[in-house]
Amino acid sequence: MSTIQQIDFSNKKAIIRADLNVPIKDGKISDDSRIVASLPTIQHVLENGGAVILMSHLGRPTKDLNEDGSIKKEKYSLAPVAKELGQLLNTNVLLANDFGGADSQSKAADLKSGEILLLENTRFETGEGKGDEQLAKRLAKLADVYINDAFGTAHRAHASTYKVATLFPADKKAFGFLMNKELEEARKITEQPKKPYTVILGGAKVSDKLLLIEKLVPKADHLLIGGGMAYTFIKAKGGQIGKSLCEEDKIELVRGIMKKAEENNCSIHLPVDTIAADEFKEDANKKLVSTSEIPENLMGLDIGPKTILQYSKIIAESATIFWNGPMGVFEMPPYATGTVKIAEAISDSTAKGAYSLIGGGDSVAAVNKFGLGDKMSYLSTGGGAMLTLLEGTVLPAVEAMKH
């Protein structure tokens, strides 16, 4: 595999797998940060005499079909993305009406240096998710060079991320700037992180994070647990959690994790107090309670002030911080305090020299919502891919580039 700087793009077509999966409502993009993150790679190809063919998925169209089983093509079209890209780059961005089909082939054949063609949503083709070789071959024929700049989909062996990469020789494929940056930042927390190393995990389910916890426990000094997953830990320790979220079938596994943490000198910290409510609603009746003594009619929806204080102190003394998952239901203002305060503590620690990596869609969304995004060392664009990488699992799209 080459580096992007080693490739001569002059009079060549580069097919770039980008992650342009942005939130769109009523045809309007509400957050263009993923598009902005892909610009340096696109601009590099254009400035060095090449033409750009872009591929990206958008949403999950196969989970939201019309009554006749067909895809809602207008709803999941990349047309708003093409428009936004054109405005950001001050140029016209062509849009093919298919992915790798006749229109893609025709428009790609006519593409001149300095021009950009965006292929329609990769997920409009069923062969994409199956890693279909015929689809990959059609895509490979469109260009001279393949660039993967979509870290967010690197954990999937799809046609546009994995299979197409295997069809290009080593000197005709490279990672884009964003992909390189993501892999470089991940190494800071996987390869000899500076100590003390604190991992903060939240979110709803322990089951989503089991592999991750297994891998991080031997490396981390502190593991701070919040969110819905905390209550499975509390119950595993014999606490009363009321109506709080709990994965009963994971209790023994959680006990095993706590034992492993003890053996590896990793301190697991659990919430000592909780903002509990009688319903999963903003205007529910709320009460501050001990996390291990939640009344039967209440459920925990955020960490309390004592926990915030304890966690903030540990964060302040950390040299490396990795955060994945909110501390409570941060989308509802009454239960956002824990997540806000933890984000502020990480921001303060970063300002004093700690390295902080925020990985995972909800955590990144939270720090951006609270205006703290630029106060962190790095915000990862690929939640699932970053977690897969930290779990020690091979990323298919990265592996395909090595051969």
C-alpha positions in Angstrom: 0.0 0.0 0.0 1.2 3.5 -0.8 0.7 6.7 1.1 -1.6 9.3 -0.5 1.4 11.6 -0.9 3.3 9.0 -3.0 0.6 8.5 -5.6 0.7 10.5 -8.9 -2.9 11.7 -9.5 -2.1 13.6 -12.7 -4.8 12.8 -15.3 -6.0 9.9 -13.2 -9.4 9.1 -11.7 -9.4 8.3 -8.0 -12.4 6.4 -6.5 -12.7 7.5 -2.8 -14.7 5.7 -0.2 -15.7 8.5 2.1 -18.1 8.6 5.1 -20.7 11.2 4.1 -23.4 9.7 6.2 -24.8 12.9 7.6 -28.1 13.7 9.3 -30.7 15.0 6.8 -34.2 16.2 7.7 -36.6 17.5 5.0 -33.7 17.7 2.5 -31.5 19.8 4.8 -28.2 18.7 6.4 -28.2 19.5 10.1 -24.5 18.6 10.7 -22.0 18.6 7.9 -18.9 17.7 10.0 -18.4 14.4 8.2 -18.4 16.1 4.8 -16.0 18.7 6.1 -13.7 16.0 7.4 -13.5 14.4 4.0 -12.4 17.6 2.2 -8.6 17.4 2.6 -8.4 14.1 0.8 -10.7 15.2 -2.0 -8.8 18.5 -2.4 -5.4 16.7 -2.5 -6.5 14.6 -5.5 -7.9 17.6 -7.3 -4.9 19.9 -6.6 -2.6 17.1 -7.9 -4.4 16.9 -11.3 -6.8 14.1 -10.6 -10.6 13.6 -10.9 -12.6 12.3 -7.9 -15.3 9.6 -7.8 -16.9 9.5 -4.4 -18.8 6.6 -2.7 -20.7 6.8 0.5 -23.6 5.2 2.3 -26.4 7.3 3.9 -28.7 6.0 6.6 -30.2 2.5 6.6 -32.6 2.5 3.6 -33.1 -1.3 3.7 -34.7 -0.9 7.2 -37.2 1.7 6.0 -38.9 0.4 2.9 -42.0 1.4 0.9 -45.1 -0.7 1.3 -44.2 -2.6 -1.9 -40.7 -3.5 -0.4 -38.9 -1.0 -2.6 -36.2 1.5 -1.2 -37.3 5.1 -0.5 -34.7 6.5 -3.0 -35.6 10.1 -2.7 -35.5 10.0 1.1 -32.1 8.3 1.2 -30.5 10.0 -1.9 -27.1 11.7 -1.6 -28.4 14.7 -3.6 -28.3 17.1 -0.6 -24.7 15.9 0.0 -23.7 16.6 -3.6 -25.1 20.1 -3.2 -23.3 20.7 0.1 -20.0 19.4 -1.2 -20.4 21.7 -4.2 -20.9 24.7 -2.0 -18.0 23.8 0.3 -15.6 23.3 -2.7 -17.1 26.1 -4.8 -17.6 23.7 -7.7 -20.3 21.6 -9.4 -20.5 18.0 -8.1 -22.1 15.6 -10.4 -24.4 12.9 -9.0 -24.9 9.5 -10.6 -28.4 8.1 -10.2 -27.1 4.6 -9.3 -24.2 2.9 -7.6 -21.9 1.2 -10.0 -24.5 0.9 -12.7 -24.9 2.3 -16.2 -25.2 5.9 -15.1 -22.2 5.6 -12.8 -20.1 4.1 -15.7 -21.2 6.7 -18.2 -20.6 9.7 -16.0 -17.2 8.3 -14.7 -16.1 7.7 -18.3 -16.7 11.4 -19.2 -15.1 12.7 -16.0 -12.2 15.2 -16.5 -9.4 16.2 -14.2 -10.6 18.6 -11.5 -14.1 17.3 -11.7 -16.1 15.4 -8.9 -18.7 12.7 -9.4 -20.7 11.3 -6.4 -22.2 7.9 -6.9 -25.6 7.3 -5.4 -26.1 5.7 -1.9 -24.0 2.5 -1.7 -26.8 0.8 0.2 -29.1 1.1 -2.8 -27.2 -2.0 -4.1 -27.8 -5.3 -2.2 -24.4 -6.5 -3.3 -22.7 -3.8 -1.2 -23.4 -5.3 2.2 -22.6 -8.8 0.9 -19.2 -7.7 -0.4 -20.2 -8.8 -3.9 -17.2 -9.3 -6.2 -19.1 -8.4 -9.4 -20.2 -5.0 -7.9 -16.6 -4.4 -6.7 -15.2 -5.1 -10.2 -17.6 -2.6 -11.7 -16.5 0.0 -9.2 -12.8 -0.8 -9.7 -13.2 -0.3 -13.5 -14.3 3.3 -13.0 -10.9 4.5 -11.7 -7.2 4.2 -11.7 -6.6 4.6 -8.0 -8.6 3.6 -4.8 -8.5 5.7 -1.7 -10.3 4.6 1.6 -11.1 7.6 3.8 -14.1 6.1 5.6 -12.9 5.0 9.0 -16.5 4.8 10.2 -17.2 1.8 7.9 -13.7 0.1 8.2 -15.2 -2.7 10.4 -17.5 -3.8 7.6 -16.4 -6.2 4.8 -18.5 -4.4 2.2 -18.0 -4.2 -1.6 -17.0 -0.5 -1.4 -14.7 -0.8 1.6 -13.1 -4.2 1.5 -13.7 -6.1 -1.8 -12.8 -3.2 -4.1 -9.6 -2.6 -2.3 -8.4 -6.1 -3.1 -8.7 -5.3 -6.8 -6.1 -2.6 -6.9 -2.3 -3.1 -6.8 -0.4 -1.9 -3.8 0.9 1.2 -5.6 -2.6 2.3 -6.7 -4.3 2.3 -3.3 -3.9 4.4 -0.1 -5.7 5.6 3.0 -7.0 9.2 2.9 -6.0 11.8 5.5 -8.9 11.2 7.8 -8.4 7.4 7.9 -4.7 7.8 8.6 -5.5 10.3 11.4 -8.0 8.0 13.0 -5.6 5.0 13.0 -2.8 7.3 14.4 -5.0 8.6 17.2 -6.2 5.1 18.1 -2.6 4.0 18.6 -2.2 6.6 21.4 -4.6 4.7 23.6 -3.8 1.1 22.4 0.0 1.2 22.3 1.5 2.2 25.7 -0.9 5.0 26.7 0.5 7.5 29.2 -0.4 6.7 32.8 -2.7 7.2 34.7 -5.0 5.9 31.9 -8.7 6.4 32.6 -11.5 4.8 30.5 -15.1 6.2 30.9 -17.8 4.0 29.6 -21.5 4.7 29.4 -24.5 3.9 27.3 -27.4 1.5 27.8 -26.0 -2.0 27.6 -23.0 -3.9 29.1 -23.3 -6.4 26.3 -22.3 -3.8 23.7 -19.1 -3.2 25.6 -18.1 -6.6 26.9 -15.2 -7.2 24.4 -14.0 -3.7 24.9 -13.9 -3.9 28.7 -12.1 -7.2 28.4 -9.4 -5.6 26.3 -9.1 -2.3 28.3 -9.0 -3.7 31.8 -5.4 -4.9 31.6 -4.3 -1.5 30.2 -6.4 1.0 32.1 -5.8 2.3 35.7 -9.4 3.4 36.2 -12.7 2.4 34.6 -15.5 4.8 35.3 -19.0 3.3 34.5 -22.1 5.4 33.9 -25.3 5.2 31.8 -27.8 2.3 31.9 -25.0 -0.3 31.9 -24.0 0.8 35.4 -27.1 -0.8 37.0 -26.1 -4.3 35.8 -22.8 -3.8 37.7 -24.6 -2.5 40.8 -27.0 -5.5 40.8 -24.0 -7.9 40.3 -22.6 -6.4 43.6 -25.9 -7.0 45.4 -27.5 -3.5 45.1 -31.2 -2.7 44.7 -31.8 -1.0 41.4 -35.5 -0.6 41.2 -36.9 -0.4 37.6 -33.4 0.6 36.2 -32.1 -1.0 33.1 -30.4 -4.3 33.8 -29.2 -7.2 31.7 -29.9 -10.1 34.0 -28.2 -12.6 31.7 -24.9 -10.7 31.9 -24.6 -10.5 35.7 -22.1 -13.4 36.0 -20.0 -12.0 33.1 -19.9 -8.6 35.0 -18.7 -10.4 38.1 -16.0 -12.0 36.0 -15.0 -8.5 34.7 -14.8 -7.1 38.2 -12.5 -10.0 39.2 -10.3 -9.6 36.2 -10.0 -5.8 36.9 -8.9 -6.6 40.5 -6.2 -9.0 39.2 -5.0 -6.3 36.8 -4.9 -3.5 39.3 -7.6 -1.7 37.3 -10.1 0.2 39.6 -13.7 -0.1 38.5 -15.7 2.9 39.8 -19.5 2.7 39.9 -22.0 5.6 40.5 -22.7 6.1 44.2 -25.7 8.3 43.7 -28.3 8.5 41.0 -31.0 10.8 39.6 -34.0 8.4 39.5 -37.5 8.9 38.1 -40.8 7.1 38.1 -41.1 7.3 34.3 -38.8 7.6 31.3 -40.0 11.2 30.7 -38.7 14.7 31.2 -41.5 15.7 33.5 -41.5 12.5 35.6 -41.2 12.6 39.4 -37.5 12.7 40.2 -35.4 11.9 43.3 -31.7 11.8 44.2 -31.0 8.3 45.7 -28.2 6.0 46.6 -27.4 3.9 43.4 -27.4 0.7 45.4 -30.8 1.5 47.1 -33.1 2.7 44.3 -36.7 2.3 45.3 -38.8 -0.3 43.4 -40.9 2.2 41.6 -37.9 4.3 40.3 -35.4 4.0 37.5 -31.9 5.5 37.3 -31.5 8.0 34.5 -28.3 10.0 35.3 -25.4 9.9 37.7 -25.7 12.1 40.8 -23.5 15.0 42.2 -21.3 12.8 44.5 -20.5 10.5 41.5 -19.7 13.6 39.3 -17.3 14.9 42.0 -15.6 11.5 42.4 -15.3 10.9 38.6 -14.1 14.4 38.0 -11.3 14.1 40.5 -10.0 10.9 38.8 -10.2 12.5 35.4 -8.3 15.6 36.6 -5.4 13.3 37.7 -5.3 11.3 34.4 -2.7 11.5 31.6 -4.8 9.6 29.0 -8.6 9.5 28.8 -10.9 7.5 26.5 -14.6 8.2 26.7 -17.4 6.2 25.0 -21.0 6.5 26.0 -23.1 9.1 27.9 -23.6 9.1 31.7 -27.3 9.4 31.4 -30.2 10.2 29.1 -28.5 13.4 27.9 -31.0 14.1 25.2 -33.5 15.0 28.0 -32.3 18.2 29.9 -33.2 16.9 33.4 -30.8 13.9 32.9 -28.0 15.6 31.0 -26.0 17.0 34.0 -23.8 13.9 34.5 -22.8 13.8 30.8 -22.2 17.6 30.7 -20.0 17.6 33.9 -17.9 14.6 32.7 -17.4 16.4 29.4 -16.3 19.5 31.2 -13.9 17.5 33.5 -12.3 15.9 30.4 -12.0 19.3 28.8 -10.3 20.8 31.9 -7.9 17.8 32.1 -7.1 18.1 28.4 -6.3 21.9 28.9 -3.8 20.8 31.5 -2.0 18.4 29.2 -3.9 15.1 29.2 -4.7 13.3 26.0 -8.4 12.7 25.4 -10.0 10.6 22.7 -13.8 10.7 22.4 -15.1 7.7 20.5 -18.6 6.8 19.6 -21.5 8.6 18.1 -23.4 9.5 21.3 -20.3 10.8 23.1 -19.2 12.9 20.1 -22.8 14.2 19.7 -22.8 15.1 23.4 -19.5 17.1 23.5 -20.5 18.9 20.3 -24.0 19.7 21.7 -22.4 21.2 24.8 -19.9 23.2 22.7 -16.9 21.3 24.0 -15.8 19.4 20.8 -12.8 21.6 20.2 -11.6 21.3 23.8 -10.9 17.5 23.4 -7.7 16.1 21.9 -9.5 14.0 19.3 -13.1 13.2 18.3 -13.4 9.9 16.4 -15.7 9.9 13.4 -16.2 6.1 13.6 -17.9 4.9 16.7 -18.3 1.2 15.7 -15.0 1.0 13.9 -13.1 2.6 16.8 -14.7 0.2 19.3 -13.8 -2.8 17.0 -10.2 -1.6 16.7 -9.9 -1.1 20.5 -11.4 -4.6 21.0 -8.4 -5.9 19.2 -10.5 -7.2 16.2 -9.1 -6.8 12.7 -10.8 -4.1 10.6 -11.5 -5.8 7.2 -11.2 -2.5 5.2 -7.7 -1.8 6.8 -6.6 -5.4 6.2 -7.6 -5.3 2.5 -5.3 -2.3 1.9 -2.2 -4.3 3.1 -2.3 -6.9 0.3 
